[in-house]
Amino acid sequence: MKLYSILFISIFFVLFDLFVFRVTNAQSNFWVPTSGLEGGYVFSIAVNHDHHIFAGTIQNGIFRSQNDGQNWLAVNNGLTSLNIRALAFNDSGHIFAGTWIEGVFRSKNNGDDWLQVNNGLPLPALVRALAINENEEIFAGLSEGVYRSTDNGDNWTSVSNGLPQFNNTFSRH
C-alpha cells in the first residue's frame, strides 16, 4: 500500500513528451515541471523503499530523484545503452533496468553503478518489460519471449512454452 500512496498521493507523475510533471499538493489540481529531467522521453518510472524515484528515458538513460521529483540526477555509470524501457526493484533494493538492444542491467547501490546481467538472454535483447514476484523471481519480457531469473538476474532461462512465436530480424550498426 505504501507504493500506491506514494505514487497517487504525494508524487503522482504524468509523462509528457520531454518533461516530467508532479502534483505539489495532493489537494491541488495543478502540475509543475520538475527540474533536471529534460530532453528525453520518459518510458519507465519506479520508486524504491527509500522513496527515491527512478525514471528511465529512451535517449538519456536513468535519472534518480531523492526529493520527490524536485531535482533529478543522471545515474548511468556502467550502462552501455541509454535506451531504458523498463525498471523494477526487488525486496533487497536492487534495481533492474531493461534496455533496448543491450538487455538487462542491475544496480545494487541505488543506481550509482550498473552491471550487465544477460547470461542466458538472447542478444540483442530487446527488453520490453520487467516484473518481480513475491518469490524474488525476475521476469523479463523480450521480443523473443519471456525469461526468468531465480538468482537476482545472474542467469536467465526461457519460460515461453505455450506463448506464440514472434520472429525478429535486427542489425546493429
FISE-460449 format. One line per 5 residues: number of its first residue (from 1); their letters; for each residue x, y, z of C-alpha. Coordinates in steps of 0.02 Angstrom, whole numbers, plus 50000, padded with zeros to 5 digits. Layout:
// FISE-460449
NUM> A> X/Y/Z  ...
***
This chain:
// FISE-460449
1> MKLYS> 50000/50000/50000  50147/50119/50031  50194/50119/49847  50018/50166/49795  50006/50309/49919
6> ILFIS> 50175/50374/49862  50128/50366/49679  49950/50425/49690  49951/50548/49835  50117/50634/49862
11> IFFVL> 50213/50621/49699  50097/50569/49560  50183/50586/49392  50118/50610/49217  50233/50581/49071
16> FDLFV> 50225/50713/48935  50347/50704/48789  50504/50786/48859  50461/50833/49037  50402/50752/49198
21> FRVTN> 50270/50844/49299  50216/50817/49478  50074/50871/49591  50142/50985/49727  49996/50953/49843
26> AQSNF> 49876/50807/49837  49730/50928/49864  49779/51044/49721  49739/51022/49539  49892/51099/49460
31> WVPTS> 50052/51022/49398  50228/51093/49396  50376/51036/49291  50518/50954/49387  50699/51010/49372
36> GLEGG> 50841/50918/49287  50744/50789/49186  50729/50863/49014  50773/50812/48838  50720/50630/48833
41> YVFSI> 50560/50531/48830  50524/50450/48998  50472/50271/48966  50475/50196/49141  50462/50254/49322
46> AVNHD> 50496/50154/49481  50505/50201/49666  50614/50109/49792  50586/50078/49979  50680/50239/50021
51> HHIFA> 50557/50338/49913  50689/50376/49782  50612/50392/49611  50696/50322/49456  50649/50374/49279
56> GTIQN> 50708/50275/49128  50722/50377/48969  50737/50324/48789  50892/50428/48747  50973/50486/48909
61> GIFRS> 50975/50336/49023  50916/50333/49203  50882/50480/49318  50859/50474/49507  50767/50595/49620
66> QNDGQ> 50790/50589/49808  50672/50734/49843  50503/50687/49771  50545/50735/49593  50601/50913/49629
71> NWLAV> 50775/50878/49560  50849/50737/49455  51024/50666/49435  51082/50555/49291  51143/50386/49359
76> NNGLT> 51216/50295/49208  51386/50231/49266  51411/50060/49185  51263/50067/49066  51310/50027/48886
81> SLNIR> 51138/50078/48825  51044/50237/48872  50883/50174/48795  50790/50116/48952  50623/50029/48927
86> ALAFN> 50585/49952/49097  50632/49971/49281  50595/49857/49430  50652/49839/49612  50669/49682/49716
91> DSGHI> 50645/49674/49905  50834/49691/49932  50828/49862/49849  50919/49807/49692  50856/49895/49537
96> FAGTW> 50846/49813/49367  50843/49909/49203  50784/49835/49040  50863/49912/48886  50833/49911/48700
101> IEGVF> 50970/49800/48622  51089/49780/48772  50975/49677/48886  50962/49690/49075  51069/49788/49198
106> RSKNN> 51070/49778/49388  51120/49904/49520  51150/49853/49700  51193/50030/49758  51040/50137/49721
111> GDDWL> 51084/50164/49538  51260/50230/49566  51338/50085/49467  51264/49963/49343  51316/49787/49291
116> QVNNG> 51253/49699/49135  51168/49533/49182  51123/49442/49021  51182/49262/49046  51051/49158/48955
121> LPLPA> 50964/49301/48865  50968/49307/48675  51069/49453/48610  51025/49579/48551  50897/49580/48692
126> LVRAL> 50753/49700/48668  50681/49709/48843  50503/49772/48841  50451/49737/49022  50520/49683/49192
131> AINEN> 50424/49613/49340  50474/49534/49506  50359/49418/49602  50345/49383/49789  50475/49243/49772
136> EEIFA> 50602/49368/49705  50597/49288/49532  50630/49416/49397  50536/49406/49232  50594/49495/49075
141> GLSEG> 50478/49516/48927  50581/49517/48767  50534/49515/48585  50588/49332/48588  50477/49284/48735
146> VYRST> 50478/49284/48925  50635/49243/49026  50651/49210/49212  50794/49231/49334  50791/49146/49504
151> DNGDN> 50963/49211/49559  50948/49401/49560  50975/49418/49373  51138/49320/49361  51061/49186/49247
156> WTSVS> 50905/49182/49138  50801/49040/49064  50659/49046/48940  50485/49015/49009  50397/49046/48844
161> NGLPQ> 50322/48873/48816  50145/48896/48753  50169/49077/48701  50152/49123/48516  50316/49137/48422
166> FNNTF> 50371/49303/48351  50522/49311/48238  50630/49468/48235  50773/49517/48124  50887/49651/48192
171> SRH> 51051/49726/48141  51171/49825/48248  51259/49975/48173
***
